Amino acid sequence: MRDQAAGTSGQDLRRPEDDLHEVLRSLKQGLDEAASGFFGSLEQVVSQPFREAVHEISAAHARASAQAGLESESSSPEDPGTWTRYASYRSAVLSEVLEPLRDTLLERNGAQETEAAWASLRADILRLMAGLPMEVRCPEPPELYDLQENDGFRVRVGKGVVRFRRGLSSAFGRRGGGVGRQTGKKSPAQSLPAQTIPLRRLAEQCFQGVLSSRLETLREGFHRECAGPVAVLESAVAQWTKEWPLLETELEKGGGYLPEASRQAVSEAMEELLRLAQGSPADASEPPTSDGNGTASAEVTPAEERISPEAVAGGLTRALEHGGTFPAPEELCDQLVAMVESAWLEFLEHVRVAGTFMRSSPPSDSVPRAEERARAQDKACEAWIQWHRTAPNRLVLSIHLLRLMEGIAETREELVTGAAETVLLPLTEARESSRRAFRALAERAEKAFSQPKDSQDPAVLSDEVTGLLTEGLGVLDGSWGGFLTPDGIEDSIHALADGASTGLAGRLTILPDTISVQAVHSDDVALSPTKELQDVNLRETVRQVLDVLRLEKVRTAPEPLLDVLLSTREEVAGLPEALRFNLEAALDELTAPEDGSVTEEDMGEAASLTREGLARTEESLSRLLAGLSEGWQALLDRTDEILGSAFREIHGRLTADKGVQQQLGGIRDRVSHWFRTSSHEARIALGRVEKRARRTVKKWSVQALRAVRLGQAVVGTTPTEAGGGDRALSLIRQAPEVLAGLPLIYRRLFSFEPLTEGSLLKGRSEEEAWVRARFDSWGRGLCGPALLTGPVGAGHTSFFNVLSTSVFPETRLHRLELMDRVRSEDALTSLLWRAFEFDGDPPPSLADLGNSIRARASRGKPWVILIERLEHVFLRTPGGTDLFEDFLSLQAQTAGSVFWLSSMSGAAWKLVAKTEPRAASLVQVHPLTPPTRPELEELILARHGRSGLPIEFHPPSDLNPLVRRRLRRSRGEKAHQNILQTEFFDRLFRVSQDSIPLAILYWLRSTDFRSSEGKLFLTPPAEIRYSFLDNLDLELEFALKAFLEHGSLTLSEYQEVFAATPDEAVQTFEALRARLLLEPSGGDEGPLEHSEKRVEDKVGYRIPSLLSQVVARHLKNRNILH
């Protein structure tokens, strides 16, 4: 063919059928090569790279599963190290599966690569069409007009017409030839039948039009087949992300995430602590079993209800294996080949009948319809391209979720591991080492006191006890000194909690705002790229869950453990004092008095005190950390609850298939946030209302009761409880017997003698600060005399004893206690002269004494004098306060040389302040108030702590229903005991009526040392009704008021105050003494003893300190004392 573009005529062709055959053969070969090239491009560019990448990822997942023991279901979640293997598997999935798979999907967009191959196929077809000649002329096939079985009526008629016409033409040609021969003319040659074939137009119509239109129906199918493995992997990752974190979170409960070394050490320590806690006889419940982490194991979920780790890992394994195969779309390829073959056969038929009446136009669409179809196909292809672009977002979401899980796990591990390494393990080691040391000391003491009595030397034993005390204190300081550092343990725990909370909050800043993910594909739904995307507000979702309140919960998670540690620190701080108190008491027994020697009984008591002190210290160390197991378990439970629930909530929102769950989660979060923020304010408001209502009701009830009693007293019908007064008197008489029946160490601790050690005096820090401030001001010349007032029995003597060592250790200190009344100036001057330890005879007047004080004042150490019971300087008679006025003037005149600090009862001060107001203004006054409820508890427990005995509180028979409900709701013996302890001291504070001696008596009556060896049981005391006070007439009640105002009175002083006869005075004294309302103020009789002697003249009598506050309250209720 010379010119394919211009066409070729049949006359110029020698063998035109051969040329057409060659063109058709080349076209067919080109179409086959285009289809093969399309298939090869799909394999090389799309399938093979993806298959190879997923195959490597699948191999990495298989290795991680094998290392975690997830290939079979032989491993048990309870096996030690299971949590570590599962966490390693999760990390491997994150770094070796999800991240590489995400990178693979981001690098290779299957839709774009498929579209490129499809465009190459269409370009190849267009290239083939452009290489074809426009027309081809060739002889008609001889059988072109032969009848065929499938010819229609029109074709049959047409073929018949053509054959008839050609037959006529042939016959005419033959006749014309004969005439020519007859005339001698030569006839022209007969033209061959030729066929003009518009080859390029037919090919474009068949291949570029019809075939391309048919192939478009397969175009989206190839995209869907290419997206199938990606959708399977995406669904598998979504399912794995939905199941595995929850499974691991459940398995992590109880501290399984701790490192192997820490977990083993904590397990051993907690087993010992649990054994101590279970050894409590009050714990009647079944002891919890310890799991591999040393914590109480929770109820195990049945195997059929628990998510199988192997099944979760297996689902991802199967999806990766399927993606690693990525089979070619054989069905679609076969359809494409069939379409090409069908189009080729149709093209050959059109070529065969081209130029004849049998020619028909190939089916083609209208231009608008073709363009519309092309736009639809392009839109669908663009949707698939966008689908592949968003497919990795599901992996990105899973990666961020796992990283957040790692962050929460690291926060929990940092908090719990830090607490274990900072607190738990060091304390258990200190406990064991100190216990061993005290066992050795106890053996030494036993050996020293086990010698024959005739060979025991008190001096040698005293040296041995001193050595034991020194070594014991050294052991406690060496083992527990760091633990006792002020704020040390609080700072360490708070630093751990603050670091964990801050680190968790910092992870919120690296999260993306929004991730658009596709709905998880389901096998029973056709894969479509047009499904609506779900926008996951990742940062906002996490921020709503990990809000300020939850972060604050993380910061306060160690509070239960810290409470236990602080309580333990208080117990540890009391151990040296208890040891010192016992062994110093033993040294006192081994020290010979000035007028005698150490007896065998003294050495026996010394041995008992030494053994008891060392044994009590060793026992206290043994049970010291028993409550730590509960605090540790509370820490684990709170971290699991706070952080575990936070992750589960985040996980639930982020793995939700639709946005409704997120919306519901957001509503739930806002409601929860509102409830958490407003509940605290509501509780405060309710507490205020409840407190106000309680106070109002109490005030009304007291006023009503007072009015009833006053009315009954006016008409003389005051009721009394039958036997109530006798019972109260009997209990008071039995006070010495209660004290005598206590252990030796307890008798020393809870004697009614004034305290000498400052550590046992509680609730006086404000008063001590006031005295210190007055003394400092006096040193600068800015302050005069000071006076402490307060009720009788408030502890003036004990307070002065403590001030001697705390405020006035570097002074020239003098003390004076006025036990009897001072009536004359020379007597008071003589007492003060001896108190100042002046040489020579005392001067006759207070003025001369003042001159001597000023003359002897030096610039050395400050000069301080403490005077007690100043109420003995006046008498409520005409002119009875003149001496008191002169004494206050002396203090004011010598205030530049001496710091005067005195004490007297509050009732006495009110009397003299009204009688001598100008003299009263010369001194600065501060009251010693009764102890508050917390101060009373601290005071009692400070004394008890020296004994080293553990306490167990028992519920009373008349337990308040509210307290009983709190007990039912409490968890653990520690919480149970805390509630009972609060109830005990609430009742003790109520029945003691602001009296410290009476509170001590109630405490002693509540003790039970016989039920268990080495343990103290306490039952809340029953209130004593002092009904015998209701029978007092007004004369006796005003007499009691006089005793409160004067401190003590003799018979003659009483006669002067009330202008009574001697017989009336004796009758009043005897009536009060018979009710135990009076006791001698001096002599050998103790404060709790009752004398059978008759009332004697010249002997001062006072109200016992046990009953002073009871009497004062009774008189206030009767409006006699104000």
NORQUIJO-V579390 format. One record per pair of residues at least 6 apart in sequence whose ideal C-beta (glycine too) atoms are under 6 Angstrom apart, sorted by the first residue. I is the first residue (numbers start at 1). J is the second residue. D is the distance in whole Angstrom. If there is no record, write none. Layout:
# NORQUIJO-V579390
i,j,d
I,J,D
I,J,D
This chain:
# NORQUIJO-V579390
i,j,d
1,8,5
1,19,6
4,133,3
5,134,6
7,134,6
7,135,4
8,137,6
9,137,5
10,16,6
10,137,4
10,194,4
16,138,4
17,138,6
20,136,5
20,138,5
30,128,4
31,340,6
34,121,6
34,124,4
35,340,6
38,117,6
38,121,4
39,333,6
41,117,4
42,117,5
45,113,5
46,110,6
46,113,5
46,114,6
46,226,6
47,326,5
50,326,6
51,324,6
51,326,4
53,104,4
54,323,4
54,324,5
55,324,4
57,97,5
57,100,5
57,101,6
58,320,4
58,321,6
58,324,5
60,96,4
61,97,5
61,320,6
64,89,5
64,92,4
65,71,6
65,313,5
68,85,4
68,89,4
69,75,4
70,309,6
70,310,5
70,313,4
73,310,5
77,251,5
80,292,5
83,251,6
83,252,6
83,256,4
83,257,6
86,248,5
94,402,5
98,395,5
98,398,6
98,399,5
101,395,6
102,392,5
102,395,4
105,391,6
105,392,4
106,392,5
109,388,5
110,226,4
110,388,5
111,223,6
111,384,4
111,385,4
111,388,5
112,385,6
114,222,5
114,223,6
114,226,5
115,381,5
118,219,6
125,207,5
129,203,5
129,204,5
129,208,5
132,199,5
132,200,4
132,203,5
133,199,6
134,200,5
135,196,6
135,198,5
136,197,4
136,199,5
137,194,5
137,196,5
138,195,6
139,192,6
140,193,4
140,195,5
145,159,5
145,162,5
145,163,6
158,357,5
173,190,6
176,187,6
177,187,4
180,187,5
195,355,5
196,355,5
197,351,6
197,354,4
202,350,5
205,362,4
206,343,5
206,346,6
206,347,4
206,362,5
207,343,6
209,364,5
210,362,6
211,343,4
214,339,5
216,377,5
218,332,6
218,335,6
218,336,6
219,377,6
220,380,5
221,332,5
222,332,6
223,384,4
224,527,6
225,329,4
229,323,5
229,326,5
230,391,5
231,521,4
231,527,5
232,319,5
232,322,6
233,319,5
233,323,5
234,391,6
234,394,5
235,520,5
235,521,5
236,315,6
236,316,5
236,319,3
237,395,6
237,398,6
238,394,6
238,520,5
239,315,6
240,316,5
241,398,4
242,655,5
243,307,6
243,312,5
244,312,5
245,405,5
245,651,6
247,307,5
247,309,6
249,644,5
253,640,5
254,291,6
254,293,5
254,295,5
254,636,6
255,293,4
255,295,6
255,416,6
255,636,5
256,293,6
257,409,6
257,413,5
258,417,6
262,417,6
262,420,5
263,293,6
265,425,6
266,294,5
266,420,5
267,293,6
267,294,4
269,424,6
269,428,4
270,294,3
270,629,6
271,290,5
271,294,6
273,625,6
273,628,6
273,629,4
274,290,6
274,629,5
276,623,6
276,626,4
277,626,5
277,629,5
278,287,4
282,952,6
283,973,5
288,296,4
289,297,5
291,297,4
295,633,6
295,636,6
296,633,6
353,359,5
383,529,4
383,530,6
384,529,5
387,529,4
390,516,6
390,518,6
393,515,5
393,516,6
393,517,5
394,517,5
396,515,6
397,515,5
397,517,6
401,654,6
405,647,6
407,507,4
408,643,5
408,647,5
411,500,5
411,503,6
411,504,5
412,639,5
412,643,5
414,500,5
415,496,6
415,500,4
418,496,4
422,492,5
427,625,6
430,479,4
430,480,6
431,621,6
431,624,6
431,625,6
433,479,6
434,475,5
434,479,4
434,621,5
435,621,5
437,475,4
438,614,6
438,617,6
438,618,4
441,468,6
441,472,6
441,614,5
442,614,4
445,468,6
445,610,5
445,614,6
448,464,5
449,607,4
453,600,6
458,590,5
458,598,4
461,590,6
462,587,6
462,590,4
465,583,6
465,586,5
465,587,6
465,610,6
469,583,4
472,579,5
473,576,5
476,575,6
476,576,5
480,572,5
484,573,6
489,565,5
493,558,5
493,562,5
497,555,5
497,558,5
500,554,6
501,551,5
501,554,5
501,555,4
505,551,6
508,542,6
508,543,6
511,538,5
511,539,4
512,538,6
513,539,5
514,535,5
514,537,6
515,536,5
515,538,6
516,533,5
516,535,5
517,534,5
517,536,6
519,531,5
520,657,6
534,659,6
541,653,5
542,650,6
544,669,5
545,646,5
545,649,5
545,650,5
546,646,6
549,676,5
550,646,6
553,642,5
554,642,6
557,638,5
557,639,5
557,642,6
558,635,6
560,631,5
560,634,4
561,631,4
561,635,5
564,627,5
564,628,6
564,631,3
574,945,4
575,617,6
575,620,6
577,946,6
578,946,5
578,948,4
579,613,5
579,617,5
581,946,5
582,609,5
582,613,3
583,613,5
585,609,5
585,748,6
586,606,4
586,609,4
586,610,5
589,602,5
589,605,5
589,606,4
590,598,6
590,606,5
592,598,5
616,948,3
619,1014,6
620,948,5
627,974,5
630,972,5
630,974,5
653,662,5
653,665,4
656,662,6
706,1117,6
712,718,5
718,1030,5
720,1027,5
720,1030,6
721,1025,6
721,1027,5
724,1025,5
724,1027,4
725,1027,5
725,1028,3
728,1024,5
728,1026,5
729,1076,6
731,1024,6
732,1076,5
733,1090,6
735,1001,6
735,1088,4
736,1088,5
736,1089,6
738,1004,5
738,1005,6
745,947,5
746,947,6
749,943,5
749,946,5
750,1000,6
750,1004,6
752,997,6
752,1087,5
754,797,4
754,798,4
754,801,6
755,761,5
755,798,4
756,801,5
758,802,4
758,806,5
760,942,5
760,943,6
761,798,6
761,802,5
762,935,6
762,938,4
762,939,4
762,942,6
763,931,4
763,935,3
764,799,6
767,928,6
770,926,5
771,807,6
772,807,5
774,783,5
774,786,5
775,899,6
777,783,4
778,899,5
784,892,6
784,895,4
785,891,4
785,895,6
785,900,4
785,923,4
786,901,5
786,924,5
787,902,5
787,923,5
787,925,5
788,903,4
788,926,6
788,928,6
789,906,5
789,909,5
789,925,6
789,927,5
790,906,5
790,927,5
790,928,3
791,906,6
791,1109,6
792,905,5
792,1108,4
793,995,6
793,997,5
793,1105,4
793,1108,5
794,928,4
795,996,6
796,868,6
796,903,4
800,866,5
804,813,6
808,864,5
811,861,5
811,862,5
811,864,5
812,861,5
812,863,5
813,864,5
814,835,5
814,836,6
814,865,4
815,866,5
816,835,4
816,867,5
817,868,4
818,869,5
818,872,4
819,1082,5
820,1100,6
821,872,5
822,828,5
822,872,6
822,873,5
825,845,6
825,846,6
826,844,5
829,842,5
829,846,6
829,849,5
830,842,4
832,849,6
833,842,4
843,849,5
846,886,5
846,890,5
850,890,5
850,893,5
850,894,5
853,894,5
853,897,5
853,898,6
854,897,5
857,897,4
863,898,5
864,899,5
865,898,6
866,901,5
867,902,4
868,903,5
869,1047,6
870,902,5
870,904,4
871,904,4
871,905,5
871,908,4
871,1046,6
871,1047,4
872,1047,6
873,883,6
873,884,5
873,887,6
874,880,5
874,881,5
874,884,4
874,912,6
876,1057,5
877,1056,5
881,912,6
881,915,5
881,916,5
884,912,6
885,916,5
885,919,4
888,919,4
888,922,5
891,900,4
892,922,4
907,1044,5
907,1045,5
908,1045,5
911,1045,5
913,920,4
930,994,4
933,989,5
936,989,5
936,999,6
937,985,4
940,1003,6
949,1016,5
950,1015,5
951,1016,5
952,1017,5
953,977,6
953,980,4
953,981,5
953,984,5
953,1018,5
954,1017,6
954,1019,5
955,980,6
956,1020,4
963,983,5
966,979,5
967,979,6
970,976,5
970,979,6
984,1020,5
987,1020,5
988,999,6
988,1002,6
991,1002,6
991,1023,4
992,998,5
992,999,4
992,1002,6
993,1109,5
993,1110,6
993,1113,6
994,1109,5
995,1109,4
997,1105,5
997,1106,5
998,1106,5
1002,1021,4
1005,1021,6
1006,1018,5
1006,1019,6
1006,1021,5
1007,1016,6
1008,1017,4
1011,1017,5
1026,1110,6
1028,1075,5
1029,1114,5
1036,1071,6
1037,1120,5
1039,1068,5
1040,1111,5
1041,1115,6
1041,1120,6
1041,1121,5
1042,1057,6
1043,1049,6
1043,1103,5
1048,1081,4
1048,1100,4
1048,1102,4
1050,1098,6
1050,1100,5
1051,1065,5
1051,1097,5
1054,1065,5
1055,1065,5
1066,1095,6
1069,1095,4
1070,1095,6
1072,1078,5
1078,1101,5
1079,1104,5
1080,1099,6
1081,1100,4
1081,1102,4
1085,1091,6
1087,1104,6
1087,1105,6
1103,1111,6
1115,1121,4
